[in-house]
Each structure stands twice: as structure tokens, then as C-alpha cells.
Amino acid sequence: MRRWQHLDLKTDGVPGISSDRAYRELLANRKPTPVLVAVLDSGIDSTHADLKPVLWRKPGEVVGNGLDDDHNGYVDDVRGWNFLGGKDGQNIAVETLEQTRIYAQYRPQFEGKKRKALAPADQAKFDVYERAKTSYERDLAKENKELTFLSGALASNTASFGRMKQALNLSVLDTATLWQAARSRPDMPSAASLYKFLTINHFGSSDEALKALGEAVAHSRNRVEKSLNPAYNPRPLVGDDPANLSETGYGNPDSQGPDATHGTHCAGIIAGVRGNGLGADGVASAVHIMIVRSTPSGDERDKDVANAIRYAVDNGAQIISMSFGKDYSLDKAVVDAAMQYADQKGVLLVHAAGNSAVDTDTGTNFPSARYLNGQDIPNQITVGASSRLNTPALAAEFSNYGRQTVDVFAPGVDIYSSTPGNTYATFSGTSMAAPVVAGVAAVLKSYYPKLTPAQLKQIIVQSAVPYHTLVNKPGTKKLVDFATLSKSGGIVNLYEAMKLADQQMAAK
């Protein structure tokens, strides 16, 4: 069910967002005004057939002339900007985790020290260091174990599939071939186990399985050797001063970057061209996508996030989709200031709640739903992830939740969307749920351009369809009422949101 997020519970039996129904029953004969949505992410493949027609192109900026034609401090920013690149065209692909940066920064000052022996001004920093150190050491040990396991799995499966190919005299092994071999070749007992391995993991062939295992090994190795390595520092590639939080103008115009998989997938969820017969349909039909690269593999830096928000706002974005997050934030104040700036300029922020299965009312995930002073961020919607099953699995097992800090849930499990090279893939995460909501906000804004961020948020939250399904609280097997996991208690719904917007606008 590759487009389940667009379906309707009543008409289709699936807890989607009822976008097909909204277009069919409410929007068929209405003319929208295009909305500009900025996607702050890993980058986007600007040549993808399902996205190329909807990508924003900056007026007045000449491609590749090496000039800052509009004098905004960013040279050749035709499609957007990349805050993770250098003037020479090099780009950061993998960053350290924030906990690794904290550990590296404070270790010389605090390692071996006792809290009570420190000056009061240093005790708060010491507490952050101790928490980060604990997280760092735990995650490093876990990742080393994972890397060992994955490397072994890759080696053993490569050998097993190789022997089977040789025995069957085949260059490719798919599930049908292995199934047949398991039934008809008693001299090949491993055929059944290899078939089971492929089917359990949803692989169609041995090549597909080995490719995925190879990618998993590479990702894990990057985590160990880069993201969890205190000595690793890719920032000289950019050439900025990471400690100078007010610095702007750094980066380069390469808005795709070295790996645009995540950003391309998110952009497709928002704006993949509807009804063109390709891949997957986005939620919004009248939308342009601005590309702002701010999120590498690893943890984004607060300075880059703040600058990315300000860049998007200054260049006309009306909605900003943010599918990223981390456990620590040393410079949250600079992000808060950028979010306040977006609010002043009438820009809505849509943020993924996070994939750690924690209650963010008491746990942490940044950017958070509240400013440092404890006030709710009025122009931000925080989104948890739901599945297509109205069963105990309705709340995604990985999703963060919070009755006070997560506004709504949205489809985020097995979401099919665009990936680089005119391909498509199915991913899960609150990273997928947030662009669903950004798409809903874009549809509302396209028909009612004067809606403020506060009004958009109110309509989306108030119109969310409540579910009282008993679900597994994420990360546990404890059954709870789905409605207790967020402020709205429901799943975002475009049909109901448009109905509510129509009612409110008619009343004015």
C-alpha cells in the first residue's frame, strides 16, 4: 500500500490523512495560490522527475556566474543554500554527535574532577559534561557491538549466497529461485534458511540484501569512526568559525550535497507531483520547494539550523519543514532566536518529534517545543509518527510522544517517496510524519494565504481526528489510549482541516 497516508479511515479503512477525499470532495473546483516550503535537511536531488517541476528557483540569481546577484550574502543560491559546504565545493557528509562534541570540548576541563570542588559557574557545565559522557560511552559501546555484528552478517551472507549461486550456476538469487531450490533440492539445505532471511527482511534478491547490509556496515562504521570520535572534526571543510554563532555567509550553493536521500524523500512527501503516474504523490499540489542543506549524517549544529531558518525566512518561505533532532543542544538560544524571527515574519515551523520512543514532556529532543524560558513555541508544530494499522501498532514503536510537547501524530511508518536518481523507497520515522504535516499546512495556506502560523497550527491541531485505540506506548508493550500521546490526541487530517478552515474563514 504505497500511498496509504492519503487514504481515509471511513472510506478506505486506513487511518490516513484523507487527502484524496479532500481533493475529491472539497478542492476539485478551487484555485490555489502556490506556497513556498523550505525543506531544511540533507539536501535534495534537483533532477528528480517527481520534484524538478516544483523546486523553487530564485528570481534574479544567475546560475553559476560566481556573483551575489541579489546582494544577500550568498553567491549563486539559485535553488537554496548549503551551510555544510566550503567555498571550494567540498561538503560535509558526516558530522559528530552533539554529545561527542560536548565530551571533546569539556573533557580537558572536567575529567577527573569532583563537582563540589568546582566553582558554582562551572557546575552546570560539569553536569552537562557528565550526562554527555555517559551517553557517549554508552552509544560508542553499542555501536562497536553493532558494527561487529553487521560486519559478520555481511561476510557470512556474502559467502553463503556465493556458494548457492555457484551450486545453482546462477548470477542472481531471488526469493522465487530460493523457494524452488528449498523444495526441490534436498542436497541444498541452506536454500530454505537463505529464503527465510530474504523474506523476513523484505529483500527481493541476494544482491538487494547484500547491498543493504553493505550500506548498514558503512553507516555503522561512520558512526564509530566519525560521529562518535572526539578527534574527528570535519568543520575545516566549511571554513567558518563554529564558535561564532552570529557568523553568516559561509557555505556553498550545492543544495544536493553528497547524500540527498533523506531530504529528497521528505520533499517528495510534501510535494511529489500529484497524478503524474510517477512514484508517489505529495500532499500539496500548489507548492514550491526551497532547498536548505543544514543536516548531515550525525548531529546538526545549532548555528547551522539558526542560519538555515533565517535564510529560508528571508527568501520568502512560508512554511519550514524540519526533519531532524538530537539529544543535546549547547546553543539552543541561537535557534530560539531564529524561531522567534520566523514567528515575527509569519512563518510556520513543522518539526519531527524524534525517534527515541521517549516522552518529551520529561525527556529531551532538540529543537524542542519550548523556548529556554519554558514558553511554548507558538509557530511550531511538533509531530509524532503513526502507522496504517488501527491496532495496538497505531503509534509507531519508535516515535517520541508527549501530551504537552507533541501536537499531533501523522503517517510516518512505511512511507513511499522519492529518492535520488529518479528512484523511490519506503522509509519510516517522525522524519516522514513532519513533511506530511508541512504538506497539509501548505494546502491550507494555498487556499487561505492570509492564515497566520498560529491560525494554521490551531486549525491543524483542532481538526486532527482523535483516536482512542489502545496502543503500545512507544518503546514498551504497555497499552495506553492513543489520545494520551499528544496535545490533540489525534492524527492530522487534511479533509477535516480544510472543512474547519472553510468554516472559520466563512465566519469572518
Buried (B, 14 or more C-beta within 10 A) or exposed (E): EBBBBBBBBEEBEBBBBBBBBBBEBBBEEEEBEBBBBBBBBBBBBBEBBBBEEBBBEBEEBEEEEEEBBBEBEBBBBBBBBBBBBBEEEBBBBBBBBBBBBBBBBBBEEBEEEEEEEBEEEBEEBBEBBBBBBEBBEEBBEEBBEBBEEBBEBBEEBBEBBEEBBEBBEEEEBBBEBBBEBBEEBEEBEBBBEBBEBBEEEEBEBBBBBBEBBEEBBEBBBBBBBBBBBBEBBBBEBBBBEBEEBEEBEBBBBBBBBBBBBBBBBBBBBBBBBBEEEBBBBBBBBBBBBBBBBBBBBBBBBBBBBBBBBBBBBEBBBBBBBBBBBBBBBBBBBBBBBBBBBBBEBBBBBBBBBBBBBBBBEEBBBBBBBBBEEEEBBBBBBBBBBBBBBBEBBBBBBBBBBBBBBBBBBBBBBBBBBBBBEBEBBBBBBBBBBBBBBBBBBBBBBBBBEEBBBEBBBBBBBBBBBEBEBEBBBBBEEEEBBBBEBBBBBBBBBBBBBBBBBBEBBEEE
